[in-house]
């Protein structure tokens, strides 16, 4: 009797590879939609992370959230500042730290950005019901937790050597 190969193993790329590909395609769809707003992928993702983390977030917190290095984030924030979408203020309690706030123009652009993201999301989710989307969300969270545990385990292995 032949062993049935699970569907996820029949994909040309690994399941994780396909998740990465879908993520890139989704970001690309949003990037095309928000081009008229004067936003690149790095700029709109940064704006969305600032919104998610809340105004007054530090540059370091944004860098961690985006998983990018501080020099890269500093360049993006400078561009957003030049577009008058954000302002950076020195933290009154820690002079080494800068906090990020939206300008009025930034809030307007963020509103338009959110509308575009919502529209793209609806298109991407088309054909999937709430149960399927909920199940996928739960599975993605579990995969993320497993990946974080794996990273922690790999770091501990290095320390022991």
C-alpha positions as CSV (number, residue, x, y, z in Angstrom):
1,X,0.0,0.0,0.0
2,X,1.4,3.4,-1.0
3,X,1.8,6.0,1.7
4,X,-0.3,9.1,1.1
5,X,1.9,12.2,0.9
6,X,0.4,15.1,2.8
7,X,-0.7,17.9,0.5
8,X,1.7,20.5,2.1
9,X,4.6,18.3,1.1
10,X,3.5,18.3,-2.6
11,X,4.0,22.0,-2.9
12,X,6.9,23.1,-5.1
13,X,8.2,25.3,-2.3
14,X,8.0,24.4,1.3
15,X,4.9,25.4,3.2
16,X,6.9,28.1,5.0
17,X,8.3,29.2,1.7
18,X,4.8,29.6,0.2
19,X,3.7,31.6,3.3
20,X,6.6,34.0,2.6
21,X,5.7,34.2,-1.0
22,X,2.1,35.0,-0.2
23,X,3.3,37.7,2.3
24,X,5.4,39.3,-0.4
25,X,2.5,39.2,-2.9
26,X,0.2,40.8,-0.4
27,X,2.7,43.6,0.4
28,X,3.2,44.1,-3.3
29,X,-0.5,44.5,-3.9
30,X,-0.8,47.1,-1.2
31,X,2.4,48.9,-2.5
32,X,0.8,49.3,-5.9
33,X,-2.4,50.5,-4.4
34,X,-0.8,53.2,-2.2
35,X,1.8,54.5,-4.8
36,X,-0.5,57.4,-5.6
37,X,-0.2,58.4,-1.9
38,X,3.6,58.8,-2.3
39,X,4.3,55.7,-0.2
40,X,6.9,53.0,-0.8
41,X,6.6,49.6,0.8
42,X,9.1,50.5,3.5
43,X,7.2,53.7,4.3
44,X,3.7,52.3,4.4
45,X,4.7,49.3,6.5
46,X,6.5,51.7,8.9
47,X,3.3,53.9,9.1
48,X,1.2,50.8,9.8
49,X,3.6,49.6,12.6
50,X,3.5,53.1,14.2
51,X,-0.3,52.9,14.2
52,X,-0.3,49.4,15.5
53,X,2.2,50.2,18.3
54,X,0.5,53.6,19.0
55,X,1.8,57.1,18.7
56,X,4.6,58.0,21.0
57,X,6.4,54.8,20.3
58,X,10.2,54.9,20.2
59,X,12.3,54.4,17.2
60,X,13.8,51.3,18.8
61,X,10.4,49.7,19.4
62,X,9.5,50.3,15.7
63,X,12.8,48.8,14.6
64,X,12.1,45.7,16.7
65,X,8.5,45.5,15.4
66,X,9.7,45.7,11.7
67,X,12.7,43.4,12.4
68,X,15.1,46.0,10.8
69,X,18.2,47.7,11.9
70,X,18.2,51.2,13.3
71,X,20.1,52.8,10.4
72,X,17.5,51.5,8.0
73,X,14.6,52.7,10.1
74,X,16.3,56.1,10.6
75,X,16.4,56.6,6.8
76,X,12.7,55.6,6.5
77,X,11.7,57.9,9.3
78,X,13.7,60.8,7.8
79,X,11.8,60.3,4.5
80,X,8.4,60.2,6.3
81,X,9.4,63.4,8.2
82,X,10.4,65.0,4.8
83,X,6.9,64.2,3.6
84,X,5.5,65.8,6.7
85,X,3.8,62.6,7.8
86,X,5.5,62.2,11.1
87,X,7.5,64.1,13.7
88,X,10.2,62.8,15.9
89,X,10.4,64.2,19.4
90,X,13.1,63.6,22.0
91,X,11.8,61.6,24.9
92,X,11.6,63.9,27.9
93,X,12.6,61.0,30.3
94,X,15.4,59.6,28.1
95,X,17.1,62.2,26.0
96,X,18.8,59.4,23.9
97,X,15.4,58.2,22.7
98,X,13.1,59.7,20.1
99,X,9.3,59.1,20.0
100,X,7.3,59.2,16.9
101,X,4.0,61.0,16.3
102,X,1.8,61.5,13.3
103,X,1.2,65.0,11.8
104,X,-2.3,66.0,10.7
105,X,-1.2,65.2,7.1
106,X,0.2,61.9,8.3
107,X,-3.2,61.0,9.9
108,X,-5.0,61.8,6.6
109,X,-2.5,59.6,4.7
110,X,-2.8,56.9,7.3
111,X,-6.6,56.9,6.9
112,X,-6.3,56.5,3.1
113,X,-3.7,53.9,3.6
114,X,-5.9,51.9,5.9
115,X,-8.8,52.1,3.4
116,X,-6.5,50.7,0.7
117,X,-5.2,47.9,3.0
118,X,-8.8,47.0,4.0
119,X,-9.8,46.8,0.3
120,X,-6.8,44.7,-0.6
121,X,-7.4,42.4,2.4
122,X,-11.0,41.8,1.2
123,X,-9.8,40.9,-2.2
124,X,-7.1,38.5,-0.9
125,X,-9.5,36.9,1.6
126,X,-12.1,36.3,-1.2
127,X,-13.3,32.7,-1.3
128,X,-12.4,32.0,2.3
129,X,-15.1,32.0,5.0
130,X,-14.6,33.3,8.6
131,X,-14.0,29.7,10.0
132,X,-11.2,29.1,7.4
133,X,-9.6,32.5,8.2
134,X,-9.9,32.0,11.9
135,X,-8.3,28.5,11.6
136,X,-5.5,29.9,9.5
137,X,-4.9,32.7,12.0
138,X,-4.7,30.3,14.9
139,X,-2.3,28.0,12.9
140,X,-0.1,31.0,11.9
141,X,0.2,32.0,15.6
142,X,1.2,28.5,16.5
143,X,3.8,28.4,13.8
144,X,5.1,31.8,15.0
145,X,5.4,30.5,18.6
146,X,7.1,27.4,17.3
147,X,9.6,29.4,15.3
148,X,10.3,31.7,18.3
149,X,10.9,28.6,20.5
150,X,13.2,27.1,17.8
151,X,15.2,30.4,17.7
152,X,15.5,30.4,21.5
153,X,16.6,26.7,21.4
154,X,19.3,27.4,18.7
155,X,20.6,30.4,20.7
156,X,20.9,28.2,23.8
157,X,22.8,25.6,21.8
158,X,25.3,28.2,20.8
159,X,25.8,29.4,24.3
160,X,26.4,25.8,25.6
161,X,29.2,25.3,23.0
